[in-house]
Amino acid sequence: MPAPTATGSPVAPAAFADLVRRTRTHRRFKENVAISRAELLELVDLARLAATATNLQPLKYILSWEPERNALIFRHLVWARRLKGWSGPAPGERPAAYIVVLGDTEIAQSFGVDHGIASQNIMLGATARGLMGCMIASVNHDGLRSALRIPAKYDILLVLALGAAGETVVIDSMPADGNTAYWRDPDGVHHVPKRTLDEVIVE
């Protein structure tokens, strides 16, 4: 039996803050930079440790790292609705791997925010390994279920796309008009406006 894992040990706040700031959504990747099954297992092991309502732990995961299976998943995803005229990453810019996050309805009937917490653990872990990702909720559920032969007892909650970064993503100050839409400049840099700290604090 493994030894208990101690909690409460401090991590350098600046290092952790830097990791969070660098964990940005990416939608273009270096498709030829492979991700192994072992790396995906390490990431899911971080998700496994995430907080979960009443500790039910109802989440399950499908791993994809081979081009043929990746292609099956890609065709059932909707990419970046706010980028008008862009239908998703081109060949060569597509994810090198995916993790499909499932909810086991034999364990729980609803999943609350469990999958969001677990997925952020994965994204932080990916950044720490020099990878980037995108959490995708806009999915053709019926098509993906059929393509991957996912049993009916599993709800498809999210698809996490992963790969080496193929674009630059920066955080901008919110514009004066309050427009939250992300956008790309002529050089292809992806801009994401964020509210200030003062704007999100309610006194």
Secondary structure, 3 states (H helix, E strand, C coil): CCCCCCCCCCCCHHHHHHHHHHCCECCCEECCCCCCHHHHHHHHHHHHCCCCHHHCCCEEEEEECCHHHHHHHHCCECCCCCCCCCCCCCCCCCCCEEEEEEEECCCCCCCCCHHHHHHHHHHHHHHHCCCEEEEECCECHHHHHHHHCCCCCEEEEEEEEEEEECCCEEEEECCCCCCCCCEECCCCCEEEEECCHHHHCCC
